Structures are given as C-alpha cells and as structure tokens.
C-alpha cells in the first residue's frame, strides 16, 4: 500500500515538474496553429454544408427584406395618391 502511495506521489510530482516545459510549448502553439492550415477532419463536409445553408439563409433574408421594403413603398404610394 505504501508503495502505491509513493509511486502515485512520484508520478504527480513528475507531472507537475514537466508542466513548466509544456507551458513554453503551449505558448508557442497558438502562433504555430495560426500559421499552419487546418487539418482535414471527417466533419469537414458537414461543416461546409452547414456554412452553405447559413449563406443561403442570409440570401433569403436579404431578399425577404427587399420584398418587404418594396411592398411598404408600394403601399405608401397607394395611400398618398387618394
């Protein structure tokens, strides 16, 4: 039982001691991540489809806003003429 506790303590100390070198590597990682292109994943096609759907929805919203504006303008013209 003592051996397990000693080994657990030693592993915990070793893990904490190696954190300082990991912190240096972690500080360099964001700069490297920005420079490197994103890795391909199995979710890329789904993410592209989702982005395409969002773009289509934006186009529909813009068209809808234009139609509403045209209708409002037409109604104002009809009301003012009488």
PDB file with SEQRES, HELIX, SHEET and CRYST1 records, atoms N, CA, C and O in Angstrom:
SEQRES   1 A   82  UNK UNK UNK UNK UNK UNK UNK UNK UNK UNK UNK UNK UNK          
SEQRES   2 A   82  UNK UNK UNK UNK UNK UNK UNK UNK UNK UNK UNK UNK UNK          
SEQRES   3 A   82  UNK UNK UNK UNK UNK UNK UNK UNK UNK UNK UNK UNK UNK          
SEQRES   4 A   82  UNK UNK UNK UNK UNK UNK UNK UNK UNK UNK UNK UNK UNK          
SEQRES   5 A   82  UNK UNK UNK UNK UNK UNK UNK UNK UNK UNK UNK UNK UNK          
SEQRES   6 A   82  UNK UNK UNK UNK UNK UNK UNK UNK UNK UNK UNK UNK UNK          
SEQRES   7 A   82  UNK UNK UNK UNK                                              
HELIX    1 AA1 UNK A    2  UNK A   35  1                                  34    
HELIX    2 AA2 UNK A   44  UNK A   80  1                                  37    
CRYST1    1.000    1.000    1.000  90.00  90.00  90.00 P 1           1          
ATOM      1  N   UNK A   1       0.827  -1.187   0.000  1.00  0.00           N  
ATOM      2  CA  UNK A   1       0.000   0.000   0.000  1.00  0.00           C  
ATOM      3  C   UNK A   1       0.876   1.258   0.000  1.00  0.00           C  
ATOM      4  O   UNK A   1       0.589   2.232  -0.696  1.00  0.00           O  
ATOM      5  N   UNK A   2       1.953   1.215   0.799  1.00  0.00           N  
ATOM      6  CA  UNK A   2       2.862   2.360   0.837  1.00  0.00           C  
ATOM      7  C   UNK A   2       3.528   2.571  -0.524  1.00  0.00           C  
ATOM      8  O   UNK A   2       3.745   3.705  -0.953  1.00  0.00           O  
ATOM      9  N   UNK A   3       3.842   1.485  -1.180  1.00  0.00           N  
ATOM     10  CA  UNK A   3       4.491   1.575  -2.475  1.00  0.00           C  
ATOM     11  C   UNK A   3       3.577   2.279  -3.483  1.00  0.00           C  
ATOM     12  O   UNK A   3       4.041   3.087  -4.289  1.00  0.00           O  
ATOM     13  N   UNK A   4       2.301   1.974  -3.433  1.00  0.00           N  
ATOM     14  CA  UNK A   4       1.337   2.611  -4.342  1.00  0.00           C  
ATOM     15  C   UNK A   4       1.264   4.112  -4.062  1.00  0.00           C  
ATOM     16  O   UNK A   4       1.239   4.916  -4.994  1.00  0.00           O  
ATOM     17  N   UNK A   5       1.229   4.492  -2.789  1.00  0.00           N  
ATOM     18  CA  UNK A   5       1.182   5.901  -2.439  1.00  0.00           C  
ATOM     19  C   UNK A   5       2.447   6.632  -2.870  1.00  0.00           C  
ATOM     20  O   UNK A   5       2.384   7.756  -3.367  1.00  0.00           O  
ATOM     21  N   UNK A   6       3.587   5.992  -2.679  1.00  0.00           N  
ATOM     22  CA  UNK A   6       4.862   6.603  -3.063  1.00  0.00           C  
ATOM     23  C   UNK A   6       4.920   6.771  -4.581  1.00  0.00           C  
ATOM     24  O   UNK A   6       5.330   7.821  -5.074  1.00  0.00           O  
ATOM     25  N   UNK A   7       4.512   5.745  -5.317  1.00  0.00           N  
ATOM     26  CA  UNK A   7       4.521   5.831  -6.775  1.00  0.00           C  
ATOM     27  C   UNK A   7       3.534   6.893  -7.272  1.00  0.00           C  
ATOM     28  O   UNK A   7       3.834   7.635  -8.207  1.00  0.00           O  
ATOM     29  N   UNK A   8       2.393   6.959  -6.661  1.00  0.00           N  
ATOM     30  CA  UNK A   8       1.398   7.967  -7.052  1.00  0.00           C  
ATOM     31  C   UNK A   8       1.930   9.365  -6.803  1.00  0.00           C  
ATOM     32  O   UNK A   8       1.769  10.254  -7.640  1.00  0.00           O  
ATOM     33  N   UNK A   9       2.559   9.561  -5.664  1.00  0.00           N  
ATOM     34  CA  UNK A   9       3.155  10.865  -5.353  1.00  0.00           C  
ATOM     35  C   UNK A   9       4.273  11.217  -6.314  1.00  0.00           C  
ATOM     36  O   UNK A   9       4.384  12.364  -6.747  1.00  0.00           O  
ATOM     37  N   UNK A  10       5.094  10.250  -6.648  1.00  0.00           N  
ATOM     38  CA  UNK A  10       6.203  10.492  -7.572  1.00  0.00           C  
ATOM     39  C   UNK A  10       5.680  10.837  -8.965  1.00  0.00           C  
ATOM     40  O   UNK A  10       6.217  11.726  -9.625  1.00  0.00           O  
ATOM     41  N   UNK A  11       4.658  10.156  -9.404  1.00  0.00           N  
ATOM     42  CA  UNK A  11       4.063  10.445 -10.715  1.00  0.00           C  
ATOM     43  C   UNK A  11       3.433  11.836 -10.721  1.00  0.00           C  
ATOM     44  O   UNK A  11       3.555  12.577 -11.697  1.00  0.00           O  
ATOM     45  N   UNK A  12       2.761  12.183  -9.630  1.00  0.00           N  
ATOM     46  CA  UNK A  12       2.150  13.502  -9.546  1.00  0.00           C  
ATOM     47  C   UNK A  12       3.206  14.600  -9.575  1.00  0.00           C  
ATOM     48  O   UNK A  12       3.031  15.612 -10.254  1.00  0.00           O  
ATOM     49  N   UNK A  13       4.300  14.406  -8.843  1.00  0.00           N  
ATOM     50  CA  UNK A  13       5.381  15.389  -8.867  1.00  0.00           C  
ATOM     51  C   UNK A  13       6.041  15.481 -10.236  1.00  0.00           C  
ATOM     52  O   UNK A  13       6.391  16.570 -10.691  1.00  0.00           O  
ATOM     53  N   UNK A  14       6.209  14.348 -10.882  1.00  0.00           N  
ATOM     54  CA  UNK A  14       6.807  14.354 -12.223  1.00  0.00           C  
ATOM     55  C   UNK A  14       5.898  15.071 -13.207  1.00  0.00           C  
ATOM     56  O   UNK A  14       6.376  15.782 -14.091  1.00  0.00           O  
ATOM     57  N   UNK A  15       4.617  14.893 -13.064  1.00  0.00           N  
ATOM     58  CA  UNK A  15       3.670  15.551 -13.964  1.00  0.00           C  
ATOM     59  C   UNK A  15       3.697  17.062 -13.742  1.00  0.00           C  
ATOM     60  O   UNK A  15       3.642  17.831 -14.701  1.00  0.00           O  
ATOM     61  N   UNK A  16       3.780  17.480 -12.503  1.00  0.00           N  
ATOM     62  CA  UNK A  16       3.836  18.913 -12.206  1.00  0.00           C  
ATOM     63  C   UNK A  16       5.158  19.515 -12.655  1.00  0.00           C  
ATOM     64  O   UNK A  16       5.196  20.651 -13.127  1.00  0.00           O  
ATOM     65  N   UNK A  17       6.230  18.770 -12.512  1.00  0.00           N  
ATOM     66  CA  UNK A  17       7.542  19.278 -12.888  1.00  0.00           C  
ATOM     67  C   UNK A  17       7.643  19.450 -14.401  1.00  0.00           C  
ATOM     68  O   UNK A  17       8.303  20.384 -14.857  1.00  0.00           O  
ATOM     69  N   UNK A  18       7.025  18.602 -15.179  1.00  0.00           N  
ATOM     70  CA  UNK A  18       7.110  18.712 -16.630  1.00  0.00           C  
ATOM     71  C   UNK A  18       6.157  19.776 -17.175  1.00  0.00           C  
ATOM     72  O   UNK A  18       6.230  20.094 -18.362  1.00  0.00           O  
ATOM     73  N   UNK A  19       5.274  20.331 -16.361  1.00  0.00           N  
ATOM     74  CA  UNK A  19       4.345  21.372 -16.800  1.00  0.00           C  
ATOM     75  C   UNK A  19       5.078  22.617 -17.267  1.00  0.00           C  
ATOM     76  O   UNK A  19       4.637  23.263 -18.217  1.00  0.00           O  
ATOM     77  N   UNK A  20       6.182  22.972 -16.628  1.00  0.00           N  
ATOM     78  CA  UNK A  20       6.883  24.204 -16.995  1.00  0.00           C  
ATOM     79  C   UNK A  20       7.386  24.142 -18.430  1.00  0.00           C  
ATOM     80  O   UNK A  20       7.303  25.140 -19.145  1.00  0.00           O  
ATOM     81  N   UNK A  21       7.900  23.013 -18.867  1.00  0.00           N  
ATOM     82  CA  UNK A  21       8.334  22.896 -20.254  1.00  0.00           C  
ATOM     83  C   UNK A  21       7.131  22.822 -21.180  1.00  0.00           C  
ATOM     84  O   UNK A  21       7.217  23.259 -22.327  1.00  0.00           O  
ATOM     85  N   UNK A  22       6.007  22.279 -20.710  1.00  0.00           N  
ATOM     86  CA  UNK A  22       4.796  22.240 -21.510  1.00  0.00           C  
ATOM     87  C   UNK A  22       4.217  23.640 -21.680  1.00  0.00           C  
ATOM     88  O   UNK A  22       3.626  23.945 -22.715  1.00  0.00           O  
ATOM     89  N   UNK A  23       4.383  24.494 -20.669  1.00  0.00           N  
ATOM     90  CA  UNK A  23       3.880  25.857 -20.770  1.00  0.00           C  
ATOM     91  C   UNK A  23       4.608  26.617 -21.872  1.00  0.00           C  
ATOM     92  O   UNK A  23       3.992  27.388 -22.609  1.00  0.00           O  
ATOM     93  N   UNK A  24       5.898  26.405 -21.985  1.00  0.00           N  
ATOM     94  CA  UNK A  24       6.653  27.049 -23.060  1.00  0.00           C  
ATOM     95  C   UNK A  24       6.170  26.558 -24.416  1.00  0.00           C  
ATOM     96  O   UNK A  24       6.020  27.343 -25.353  1.00  0.00           O  
ATOM     97  N   UNK A  25       5.932  25.279 -24.515  1.00  0.00           N  
ATOM     98  CA  UNK A  25       5.446  24.714 -25.771  1.00  0.00           C  
ATOM     99  C   UNK A  25       4.034  25.207 -26.062  1.00  0.00           C  
ATOM    100  O   UNK A  25       3.687  25.456 -27.216  1.00  0.00           O  
ATOM    101  N   UNK A  26       3.224  25.346 -25.024  1.00  0.00           N  
ATOM    102  CA  UNK A  26       1.857  25.827 -25.205  1.00  0.00           C  
ATOM    103  C   UNK A  26       1.844  27.284 -25.640  1.00  0.00           C  
ATOM    104  O   UNK A  26       0.954  27.698 -26.383  1.00  0.00           O  
ATOM    105  N   UNK A  27       2.806  28.057 -25.195  1.00  0.00           N  
ATOM    106  CA  UNK A  27       2.884  29.459 -25.603  1.00  0.00           C  
ATOM    107  C   UNK A  27       3.239  29.568 -27.074  1.00  0.00           C  
ATOM    108  O   UNK A  27       2.789  30.492 -27.751  1.00  0.00           O  
ATOM    109  N   UNK A  28       4.037  28.644 -27.575  1.00  0.00           N  
ATOM    110  CA  UNK A  28       4.412  28.650 -28.979  1.00  0.00           C  
ATOM    111  C   UNK A  28       3.318  28.051 -29.862  1.00  0.00           C  
ATOM    112  O   UNK A  28       3.264  28.349 -31.055  1.00  0.00           O  
ATOM    113  N   UNK A  29       2.461  27.227 -29.311  1.00  0.00           N  
ATOM    114  CA  UNK A  29       1.456  26.517 -30.095  1.00  0.00           C  
ATOM    115  C   UNK A  29       0.468  27.444 -30.806  1.00  0.00           C  
ATOM    116  O   UNK A  29       0.181  27.194 -31.977  1.00  0.00           O  
ATOM    117  N   UNK A  30      -0.073  28.499 -30.182  1.00  0.00           N  
ATOM    118  CA  UNK A  30      -1.019  29.340 -30.910  1.00  0.00           C  
ATOM    119  C   UNK A  30      -0.412  29.996 -32.145  1.00  0.00           C  
ATOM    120  O   UNK A  30      -1.086  30.128 -33.167  1.00  0.00           O  
ATOM    121  N   UNK A  31       0.844  30.404 -32.065  1.00  0.00           N  
ATOM    122  CA  UNK A  31       1.488  31.014 -33.221  1.00  0.00           C  
ATOM    123  C   UNK A  31       1.643  29.991 -34.341  1.00  0.00           C  
ATOM    124  O   UNK A  31       1.441  30.315 -35.512  1.00  0.00           O  
ATOM    125  N   UNK A  32       1.992  28.784 -33.994  1.00  0.00           N  
ATOM    126  CA  UNK A  32       2.138  27.738 -34.994  1.00  0.00           C  
ATOM    127  C   UNK A  32       0.788  27.327 -35.553  1.00  0.00           C  
ATOM    128  O   UNK A  32       0.680  27.003 -36.735  1.00  0.00           O  
ATOM    129  N   UNK A  33      -0.242  27.336 -34.716  1.00  0.00           N  
ATOM    130  CA  UNK A  33      -1.569  26.943 -35.171  1.00  0.00           C  
ATOM    131  C   UNK A  33      -2.122  27.944 -36.176  1.00  0.00           C  
ATOM    132  O   UNK A  33      -2.834  27.558 -37.103  1.00  0.00           O  
ATOM    133  N   UNK A  34      -1.807  29.217 -36.006  1.00  0.00           N  
ATOM    134  CA  UNK A  34      -2.289  30.223 -36.940  1.00  0.00           C  
ATOM    135  C   UNK A  34      -1.567  30.101 -38.268  1.00  0.00           C  
ATOM    136  O   UNK A  34      -2.167  30.352 -39.314  1.00  0.00           O  
ATOM    137  N   UNK A  35      -0.312  29.728 -38.257  1.00  0.00           N  
ATOM    138  CA  UNK A  35       0.464  29.637 -39.482  1.00  0.00           C  
ATOM    139  C   UNK A  35       0.116  28.375 -40.265  1.00  0.00           C  
ATOM    140  O   UNK A  35       0.121  28.394 -41.496  1.00  0.00           O  
ATOM    141  N   UNK A  36      -0.182  27.295 -39.579  1.00  0.00           N  
ATOM    142  CA  UNK A  36      -0.460  26.034 -40.245  1.00  0.00           C  
ATOM    143  C   UNK A  36      -1.920  25.983 -40.694  1.00  0.00           C  
ATOM    144  O   UNK A  36      -2.797  26.475 -39.984  1.00  0.00           O  
ATOM    145  N   UNK A  37      -2.192  25.398 -41.859  1.00  0.00           N  
ATOM    146  CA  UNK A  37      -3.583  25.265 -42.301  1.00  0.00           C  
ATOM    147  C   UNK A  37      -4.314  24.251 -41.430  1.00  0.00           C  
ATOM    148  O   UNK A  37      -3.694  23.382 -40.818  1.00  0.00           O  
ATOM    149  N   UNK A  38      -5.621  24.369 -41.381  1.00  0.00           N  
ATOM    150  CA  UNK A  38      -6.430  23.472 -40.564  1.00  0.00           C  
ATOM    151  C   UNK A  38      -6.333  22.054 -41.106  1.00  0.00           C  
ATOM    152  O   UNK A  38      -6.246  21.842 -42.315  1.00  0.00           O  
ATOM    153  N   UNK A  39      -6.350  21.102 -40.210  1.00  0.00           N  
ATOM    154  CA  UNK A  39      -6.290  19.711 -40.623  1.00  0.00           C  
ATOM    155  C   UNK A  39      -7.655  19.269 -41.124  1.00  0.00           C  
ATOM    156  O   UNK A  39      -8.687  19.731 -40.636  1.00  0.00           O  
ATOM    157  N   UNK A  40      -7.654  18.379 -42.092  1.00  0.00           N  
ATOM    158  CA  UNK A  40      -8.892  17.813 -42.606  1.00  0.00           C  
ATOM    159  C   UNK A  40      -9.468  16.869 -41.551  1.00  0.00           C  
ATOM    160  O   UNK A  40      -8.745  16.089 -40.931  1.00  0.00           O  
ATOM    161  N   UNK A  41     -10.771  16.956 -41.365  1.00  0.00           N  
ATOM    162  CA  UNK A  41     -11.439  16.056 -40.442  1.00  0.00           C  
ATOM    163  C   UNK A  41     -12.612  15.405 -41.157  1.00  0.00           C  
ATOM    164  O   UNK A  41     -12.960  15.788 -42.275  1.00  0.00           O  
ATOM    165  N   UNK A  42     -13.212  14.431 -40.514  1.00  0.00           N  
ATOM    166  CA  UNK A  42     -14.375  13.775 -41.106  1.00  0.00           C  
ATOM    167  C   UNK A  42     -15.590  14.684 -41.083  1.00  0.00           C  
ATOM    168  O   UNK A  42     -16.583  14.405 -41.754  1.00  0.00           O  
ATOM    169  N   UNK A  43     -15.526  15.771 -40.318  1.00  0.00           N  
ATOM    170  CA  UNK A  43     -16.657  16.679 -40.211  1.00  0.00           C  
ATOM    171  C   UNK A  43     -16.616  17.808 -41.236  1.00  0.00           C  
ATOM    172  O   UNK A  43     -17.562  18.590 -41.317  1.00  0.00           O  
ATOM    173  N   UNK A  44     -15.550  17.912 -42.016  1.00  0.00           N  
ATOM    174  CA  UNK A  44     -15.429  18.999 -42.983  1.00  0.00           C  
ATOM    175  C   UNK A  44     -16.599  19.081 -43.954  1.00  0.00           C  
ATOM    176  O   UNK A  44     -17.126  20.176 -44.155  1.00  0.00           O  
ATOM    177  N   UNK A  45     -17.034  17.979 -44.570  1.00  0.00           N  
ATOM    178  CA  UNK A  45     -18.185  18.091 -45.482  1.00  0.00           C  
ATOM    179  C   UNK A  45     -19.453  18.595 -44.788  1.00  0.00           C  
ATOM    180  O   UNK A  45     -20.223  19.363 -45.364  1.00  0.00           O  
ATOM    181  N   UNK A  46     -19.658  18.158 -43.558  1.00  0.00           N  
ATOM    182  CA  UNK A  46     -20.840  18.605 -42.828  1.00  0.00           C  
ATOM    183  C   UNK A  46     -20.732  20.081 -42.466  1.00  0.00           C  
ATOM    184  O   UNK A  46     -21.716  20.818 -42.535  1.00  0.00           O  
ATOM    185  N   UNK A  47     -19.540  20.504 -42.081  1.00  0.00           N  
ATOM    186  CA  UNK A  47     -19.338  21.913 -41.743  1.00  0.00           C  
ATOM    187  C   UNK A  47     -19.493  22.795 -42.975  1.00  0.00           C  
ATOM    188  O   UNK A  47     -20.029  23.899 -42.887  1.00  0.00           O  
ATOM    189  N   UNK A  48     -19.026  22.311 -44.123  1.00  0.00           N  
ATOM    190  CA  UNK A  48     -19.201  23.067 -45.355  1.00  0.00           C  
ATOM    191  C   UNK A  48     -20.674  23.157 -45.727  1.00  0.00           C  
ATOM    192  O   UNK A  48     -21.141  24.211 -46.159  1.00  0.00           O  
ATOM    193  N   UNK A  49     -21.405  22.067 -45.563  1.00  0.00           N  
ATOM    194  CA  UNK A  49     -22.840  22.074 -45.849  1.00  0.00           C  
ATOM    195  C   UNK A  49     -23.567  23.030 -44.907  1.00  0.00           C  
ATOM    196  O   UNK A  49     -24.480  23.741 -45.326  1.00  0.00           O  
ATOM    197  N   UNK A  50     -23.169  23.048 -43.650  1.00  0.00           N  
ATOM    198  CA  UNK A  50     -23.779  23.955 -42.681  1.00  0.00           C  
ATOM    199  C   UNK A  50     -23.507  25.407 -43.055  1.00  0.00           C  
ATOM    200  O   UNK A  50     -24.407  26.244 -42.984  1.00  0.00           O  
ATOM    201  N   UNK A  51     -22.276  25.713 -43.452  1.00  0.00           N  
ATOM    202  CA  UNK A  51     -21.933  27.073 -43.852  1.00  0.00           C  
ATOM    203  C   UNK A  51     -22.707  27.477 -45.100  1.00  0.00           C  
ATOM    204  O   UNK A  51     -23.164  28.615 -45.210  1.00  0.00           O  
ATOM    205  N   UNK A  52     -22.852  26.554 -46.031  1.00  0.00           N  
ATOM    206  CA  UNK A  52     -23.617  26.842 -47.243  1.00  0.00           C  
ATOM    207  C   UNK A  52     -25.078  27.126 -46.900  1.00  0.00           C  
ATOM    208  O   UNK A  52     -25.686  28.036 -47.464  1.00  0.00           O  
ATOM    209  N   UNK A  53     -25.632  26.359 -45.987  1.00  0.00           N  
ATOM    210  CA  UNK A  53     -27.017  26.585 -45.565  1.00  0.00           C  
ATOM    211  C   UNK A  53     -27.164  27.942 -44.883  1.00  0.00           C  
ATOM    212  O   UNK A  53     -28.167  28.626 -45.086  1.00  0.00           O  
ATOM    213  N   UNK A  54     -26.190  28.336 -44.084  1.00  0.00           N  
ATOM    214  CA  UNK A  54     -26.233  29.647 -43.439  1.00  0.00           C  
ATOM    215  C   UNK A  54     -26.158  30.759 -44.480  1.00  0.00           C  
ATOM    216  O   UNK A  54     -26.853  31.768 -44.361  1.00  0.00           O  
ATOM    217  N   UNK A  55     -25.316  30.579 -45.502  1.00  0.00           N  
ATOM    218  CA  UNK A  55     -25.203  31.579 -46.559  1.00  0.00           C  
ATOM    219  C   UNK A  55     -26.503  31.690 -47.346  1.00  0.00           C  
ATOM    220  O   UNK A  55     -26.927  32.792 -47.695  1.00  0.00           O  
ATOM    221  N   UNK A  56     -27.134  30.554 -47.627  1.00  0.00           N  
ATOM    222  CA  UNK A  56     -28.422  30.573 -48.331  1.00  0.00           C  
ATOM    223  C   UNK A  56     -29.467  31.285 -47.489  1.00  0.00           C  
ATOM    224  O   UNK A  56     -30.253  32.074 -48.013  1.00  0.00           O  
ATOM    225  N   UNK A  57     -29.484  31.016 -46.194  1.00  0.00           N  
ATOM    226  CA  UNK A  57     -30.455  31.671 -45.315  1.00  0.00           C  
ATOM    227  C   UNK A  57     -30.239  33.181 -45.297  1.00  0.00           C  
ATOM    228  O   UNK A  57     -31.205  33.945 -45.284  1.00  0.00           O  
ATOM    229  N   UNK A  58     -28.976  33.617 -45.296  1.00  0.00           N  
ATOM    230  CA  UNK A  58     -28.692  35.051 -45.340  1.00  0.00           C  
ATOM    231  C   UNK A  58     -29.220  35.659 -46.631  1.00  0.00           C  
ATOM    232  O   UNK A  58     -29.800  36.745 -46.614  1.00  0.00           O  
ATOM    233  N   UNK A  59     -29.024  34.965 -47.755  1.00  0.00           N  
ATOM    234  CA  UNK A  59     -29.513  35.459 -49.041  1.00  0.00           C  
ATOM    235  C   UNK A  59     -31.040  35.542 -49.039  1.00  0.00           C  
ATOM    236  O   UNK A  59     -31.609  36.500 -49.562  1.00  0.00           O  
ATOM    237  N   UNK A  60     -31.693  34.560 -48.461  1.00  0.00           N  
ATOM    238  CA  UNK A  60     -33.153  34.570 -48.371  1.00  0.00           C  
ATOM    239  C   UNK A  60     -33.613  35.729 -47.500  1.00  0.00           C  
ATOM    240  O   UNK A  60     -34.586  36.404 -47.836  1.00  0.00           O  
ATOM    241  N   UNK A  61     -32.931  35.970 -46.390  1.00  0.00           N  
ATOM    242  CA  UNK A  61     -33.298  37.072 -45.501  1.00  0.00           C  
ATOM    243  C   UNK A  61     -33.144  38.416 -46.198  1.00  0.00           C  
ATOM    244  O   UNK A  61     -33.990  39.296 -46.034  1.00  0.00           O  
ATOM    245  N   UNK A  62     -32.083  38.585 -46.968  1.00  0.00           N  
ATOM    246  CA  UNK A  62     -31.872  39.836 -47.701  1.00  0.00           C  
ATOM    247  C   UNK A  62     -32.970  40.017 -48.745  1.00  0.00           C  
ATOM    248  O   UNK A  62     -33.519  41.109 -48.890  1.00  0.00           O  
ATOM    249  N   UNK A  63     -33.287  38.955 -49.464  1.00  0.00           N  
ATOM    250  CA  UNK A  63     -34.360  39.027 -50.458  1.00  0.00           C  
ATOM    251  C   UNK A  63     -35.700  39.336 -49.815  1.00  0.00           C  
ATOM    252  O   UNK A  63     -36.493  40.108 -50.354  1.00  0.00           O  
ATOM    253  N   UNK A  64     -35.947  38.735 -48.670  1.00  0.00           N  
ATOM    254  CA  UNK A  64     -37.195  38.987 -47.945  1.00  0.00           C  
ATOM    255  C   UNK A  64     -37.270  40.440 -47.489  1.00  0.00           C  
ATOM    256  O   UNK A  64     -38.322  41.073 -47.588  1.00  0.00           O  
ATOM    257  N   UNK A  65     -36.164  40.962 -46.995  1.00  0.00           N  
ATOM    258  CA  UNK A  65     -36.146  42.361 -46.561  1.00  0.00           C  
ATOM    259  C   UNK A  65     -36.388  43.294 -47.748  1.00  0.00           C  
ATOM    260  O   UNK A  65     -37.100  44.290 -47.617  1.00  0.00           O  
ATOM    261  N   UNK A  66     -35.805  42.980 -48.897  1.00  0.00           N  
ATOM    262  CA  UNK A  66     -36.025  43.797 -50.087  1.00  0.00           C  
ATOM    263  C   UNK A  66     -37.487  43.737 -50.532  1.00  0.00           C  
ATOM    264  O   UNK A  66     -38.060  44.755 -50.921  1.00  0.00           O  
ATOM    265  N   UNK A  67     -38.091  42.546 -50.476  1.00  0.00           N  
ATOM    266  CA  UNK A  67     -39.500  42.408 -50.848  1.00  0.00           C  
ATOM    267  C   UNK A  67     -40.400  43.189 -49.899  1.00  0.00           C  
ATOM    268  O   UNK A  67     -41.334  43.858 -50.340  1.00  0.00           O  
ATOM    269  N   UNK A  68     -40.127  43.108 -48.613  1.00  0.00           N  
ATOM    270  CA  UNK A  68     -40.940  43.857 -47.648  1.00  0.00           C  
ATOM    271  C   UNK A  68     -40.823  45.359 -47.872  1.00  0.00           C  
ATOM    272  O   UNK A  68     -41.808  46.091 -47.770  1.00  0.00           O  
ATOM    273  N   UNK A  69     -39.614  45.810 -48.178  1.00  0.00           N  
ATOM    274  CA  UNK A  69     -39.408  47.237 -48.430  1.00  0.00           C  
ATOM    275  C   UNK A  69     -40.171  47.665 -49.680  1.00  0.00           C  
ATOM    276  O   UNK A  69     -40.788  48.730 -49.704  1.00  0.00           O  
ATOM    277  N   UNK A  70     -40.127  46.833 -50.717  1.00  0.00           N  
ATOM    278  CA  UNK A  70     -40.849  47.155 -51.947  1.00  0.00           C  
ATOM    279  C   UNK A  70     -42.351  47.195 -51.701  1.00  0.00           C  
ATOM    280  O   UNK A  70     -43.047  48.064 -52.226  1.00  0.00           O  
ATOM    281  N   UNK A  71     -42.847  46.264 -50.911  1.00  0.00           N  
ATOM    282  CA  UNK A  71     -44.286  46.248 -50.594  1.00  0.00           C  
ATOM    283  C   UNK A  71     -44.666  47.483 -49.785  1.00  0.00           C  
ATOM    284  O   UNK A  71     -45.685  48.119 -50.054  1.00  0.00           O  
ATOM    285  N   UNK A  72     -43.839  47.822 -48.788  1.00  0.00           N  
ATOM    286  CA  UNK A  72     -44.120  49.011 -47.977  1.00  0.00           C  
ATOM    287  C   UNK A  72     -44.102  50.274 -48.834  1.00  0.00           C  
ATOM    288  O   UNK A  72     -44.948  51.152 -48.663  1.00  0.00           O  
ATOM    289  N   UNK A  73     -43.156  50.368 -49.741  1.00  0.00           N  
ATOM    290  CA  UNK A  73     -43.069  51.536 -50.623  1.00  0.00           C  
ATOM    291  C   UNK A  73     -44.302  51.605 -51.532  1.00  0.00           C  
ATOM    292  O   UNK A  73     -44.844  52.686 -51.764  1.00  0.00           O  
ATOM    293  N   UNK A  74     -44.740  50.460 -52.041  1.00  0.00           N  
ATOM    294  CA  UNK A  74     -45.920  50.420 -52.911  1.00  0.00           C  
ATOM    295  C   UNK A  74     -47.175  50.813 -52.133  1.00  0.00           C  
ATOM    296  O   UNK A  74     -48.033  51.516 -52.665  1.00  0.00           O  
ATOM    297  N   UNK A  75     -47.289  50.377 -50.900  1.00  0.00           N  
ATOM    298  CA  UNK A  75     -48.452  50.727 -50.077  1.00  0.00           C  
ATOM    299  C   UNK A  75     -48.455  52.222 -49.760  1.00  0.00           C  
ATOM    300  O   UNK A  75     -49.520  52.839 -49.728  1.00  0.00           O  
ATOM    301  N   UNK A  76     -47.285  52.813 -49.525  1.00  0.00           N  
ATOM    302  CA  UNK A  76     -47.211  54.252 -49.258  1.00  0.00           C  
ATOM    303  C   UNK A  76     -47.633  55.044 -50.481  1.00  0.00           C  
ATOM    304  O   UNK A  76     -48.316  56.061 -50.358  1.00  0.00           O  
ATOM    305  N   UNK A  77     -47.234  54.589 -51.661  1.00  0.00           N  
ATOM    306  CA  UNK A  77     -47.605  55.274 -52.904  1.00  0.00           C  
ATOM    307  C   UNK A  77     -49.121  55.204 -53.127  1.00  0.00           C  
ATOM    308  O   UNK A  77     -49.726  56.175 -53.583  1.00  0.00           O  
ATOM    309  N   UNK A  78     -49.733  54.061 -52.807  1.00  0.00           N  
ATOM    310  CA  UNK A  78     -51.180  53.910 -52.986  1.00  0.00           C  
ATOM    311  C   UNK A  78     -51.949  54.762 -52.005  1.00  0.00           C  
ATOM    312  O   UNK A  78     -52.980  55.331 -52.366  1.00  0.00           O  
ATOM    313  N   UNK A  79     -51.481  54.868 -50.774  1.00  0.00           N  
ATOM    314  CA  UNK A  79     -52.187  55.627 -49.741  1.00  0.00           C  
ATOM    315  C   UNK A  79     -52.081  57.137 -50.000  1.00  0.00           C  
ATOM    316  O   UNK A  79     -53.030  57.868 -49.720  1.00  0.00           O  
ATOM    317  N   UNK A  80     -50.990  57.600 -50.509  1.00  0.00           N  
ATOM    318  CA  UNK A  80     -50.776  59.022 -50.705  1.00  0.00           C  
ATOM    319  C   UNK A  80     -51.484  59.585 -51.931  1.00  0.00           C  
ATOM    320  O   UNK A  80     -51.646  60.801 -52.029  1.00  0.00           O  
ATOM    321  N   UNK A  81     -51.904  58.758 -52.853  1.00  0.00           N  
ATOM    322  CA  UNK A  81     -52.497  59.240 -54.094  1.00  0.00           C  
ATOM    323  C   UNK A  81     -53.967  59.568 -54.008  1.00  0.00           C  
ATOM    324  O   UNK A  81     -54.490  60.139 -54.965  1.00  0.00           O  
ATOM    325  N   UNK A  82     -54.666  59.262 -52.960  1.00  0.00           N  
ATOM    326  CA  UNK A  82     -56.102  59.319 -52.921  1.00  0.00           C  
ATOM    327  C   UNK A  82     -56.745  60.438 -52.343  1.00  0.00           C  
ATOM    328  O   UNK A  82     -57.974  60.493 -52.307  1.00  0.00           O  
TER     329      UNK A  82                                                      
END                                                                             
